[in-house]
């Protein structure tokens, strides 16, 4: 019975994994020619409308995890939610900036560049923490989808460029880190940064 359960779990995860589309990039509005000269962009992050991979709002997911984990051990769920929020600043944003600045060439990012001519807003729209087989191998990788907005810093309401980057994946078997999926999601943000930096290089001429 245990073997059959494991097989069914594996088949489910493979099926779910097949539904995750390959990484895609869409330049939806504007262009990136204003970035041709390089320099430093101010960078901001927007987590206001995140949905999980199944369409559940982030707030609903976090409340469910809080209740589920607290039922197993007092305060475990509270710690999960606190860590999730800390990860945004301490892991996801730092990794995004680190990798963008590594691959961005003459174009760099800084949250402190308040005098920069242009601002990049990274808006996370989908987050999937990943699923594990529970067997120490396989599983469905974490992934994120983001919208990237370029605006003039002095005129934040005018969007010069909007780029949608979908299904950028992190490591496989992230579900094993039940108390801290942020460890895997930070790698998805790192890859997102490289993907977007490469996109700018190809489209800023």
C-alpha positions in Angstrom: 0.0 0.0 0.0 2.8 2.4 0.9 4.5 1.7 -2.4 1.3 2.4 -4.3 0.8 5.6 -2.5 4.4 6.7 -3.4 3.8 5.8 -7.0 0.5 7.8 -7.1 2.2 10.8 -5.5 5.0 10.7 -8.1 2.5 10.5 -10.9 0.6 13.4 -9.5 3.7 15.5 -9.2 4.8 14.7 -12.7 1.4 15.6 -14.1 1.5 18.9 -12.2 5.0 19.6 -13.4 3.9 19.2 -17.0 1.3 21.9 -16.5 3.9 24.5 -15.6 4.7 26.2 -18.9 8.3 27.0 -19.9 9.8 30.4 -19.1 8.4 33.1 -21.4 9.0 36.8 -21.8 6.6 39.3 -23.3 7.4 43.0 -24.0 3.9 44.2 -23.5 4.2 47.9 -23.9 6.9 50.4 -24.8 10.6 49.6 -25.3 13.9 49.6 -23.5 15.9 52.0 -25.6 16.0 54.6 -22.7 18.4 52.2 -20.9 21.0 52.0 -23.7 23.4 54.4 -22.0 23.5 52.3 -18.8 23.7 53.9 -15.4 21.8 53.0 -12.2 18.1 52.3 -11.9 16.2 52.8 -8.7 14.5 49.5 -7.9 11.2 49.0 -6.1 9.2 45.8 -5.3 5.5 45.3 -5.4 3.9 42.3 -3.6 0.4 43.7 -3.4 -1.4 41.3 -5.7 0.5 38.0 -5.4 -1.4 34.7 -6.2 -0.1 31.3 -5.5 0.3 28.7 -8.3 -3.3 27.5 -8.0 -4.7 31.1 -8.0 -5.1 31.4 -4.2 -4.4 34.9 -3.0 -1.2 35.1 -1.0 -3.0 36.2 2.2 -5.3 33.2 2.0 -2.3 30.9 1.5 -0.4 32.3 4.5 -3.5 32.1 6.8 -4.0 28.5 5.8 -0.3 27.7 6.5 -0.4 29.5 9.8 -3.4 27.4 10.9 -2.0 24.2 9.6 1.4 24.5 11.1 0.2 26.0 14.4 -2.0 22.9 14.8 1.1 20.7 14.6 3.2 22.8 17.0 2.4 26.1 18.8 3.7 29.2 17.0 5.2 27.1 14.1 2.7 28.7 11.7 3.3 32.2 13.1 7.0 31.7 12.5 6.4 30.5 9.0 4.4 33.7 8.1 7.0 36.0 9.7 9.8 34.2 7.9 7.9 34.5 4.6 7.6 38.2 5.0 11.3 38.6 6.0 12.4 36.6 3.0 11.0 39.3 0.7 13.6 41.8 1.9 16.4 39.5 3.2 16.4 36.9 0.4 14.3 37.6 -2.7 15.2 41.3 -3.2 18.9 40.8 -2.4 19.2 37.9 -4.8 17.4 39.8 -7.5 19.7 42.8 -7.2 22.9 40.7 -6.8 22.3 38.7 -10.0 21.0 41.7 -12.0 24.1 43.7 -11.1 26.2 40.7 -12.1 24.7 40.3 -15.6 23.4 43.9 -16.2 26.7 45.2 -17.5 26.7 49.0 -17.5 23.1 49.0 -16.1 22.9 48.5 -12.3 20.1 48.5 -9.7 19.9 50.1 -6.2 17.1 50.7 -3.8 19.0 53.7 -2.6 19.3 55.4 -6.1 16.6 58.0 -5.4 18.1 60.5 -7.8 18.2 58.0 -10.7 16.4 59.1 -13.9 14.5 55.8 -14.2 12.9 53.4 -11.8 12.4 49.6 -12.2 9.4 48.2 -10.3 9.4 44.4 -9.9 5.8 43.3 -9.3 5.5 39.7 -8.4 2.1 38.3 -9.6 2.5 34.5 -9.1 4.5 32.6 -6.6 4.7 28.8 -6.3 6.8 27.4 -3.4 7.3 24.0 -5.0 6.2 20.5 -4.0 8.2 17.5 -2.8 7.8 13.8 -3.4 8.8 13.3 0.3 11.4 10.8 -0.9 14.4 13.2 -1.2 14.2 13.4 -5.0 12.0 14.7 -7.8 9.1 17.0 -7.1 7.8 20.1 -8.8 10.1 23.1 -8.8 9.2 26.5 -7.3 8.5 29.3 -9.8 7.6 32.9 -10.0 6.0 35.2 -12.6 6.7 39.0 -12.5 5.8 42.2 -14.3 8.6 44.6 -14.8 7.8 48.3 -15.1 10.2 51.1 -16.2 9.1 54.6 -15.3 10.7 58.0 -14.9 11.5 58.4 -11.3 10.0 61.9 -11.3 6.8 60.7 -13.1 6.0 57.2 -11.6 2.5 57.2 -13.1 3.8 57.1 -16.7 4.9 53.6 -17.7 7.6 53.6 -20.4 8.0 49.9 -20.5 6.1 46.8 -19.2 7.6 43.4 -19.5 5.9 40.2 -18.4 8.3 37.3 -17.4 6.4 34.1 -16.7 7.3 30.8 -15.0 10.9 31.3 -14.0 11.8 28.2 -12.0 13.9 27.6 -8.9 15.3 24.3 -7.7 13.3 21.0 -7.7 12.0 19.4 -4.5 11.4 22.7 -2.7 8.5 21.2 -0.8 10.9 19.5 1.6 11.7 22.9 3.1 8.2 23.1 4.7 9.2 25.7 7.2 11.0 28.0 4.8 10.2 27.7 1.0 11.9 31.1 0.7 15.2 29.3 0.4 14.1 27.9 -3.0 12.1 31.0 -4.1 15.3 33.1 -3.8 16.9 31.1 -6.5 13.8 31.8 -8.7 14.4 35.5 -8.1 18.1 35.1 -8.9 17.2 33.5 -12.3 14.5 36.1 -12.9 17.1 38.8 -12.6 19.4 37.2 -15.1 16.5 36.6 -17.6 15.4 40.2 -17.4 19.0 41.6 -17.6 19.5 39.5 -20.8 16.2 40.7 -22.2 17.2 44.3 -21.7 20.6 43.7 -23.4 18.8 42.3 -26.4 16.2 45.0 -26.7 17.7 48.3 -25.6 19.2 49.2 -29.0 
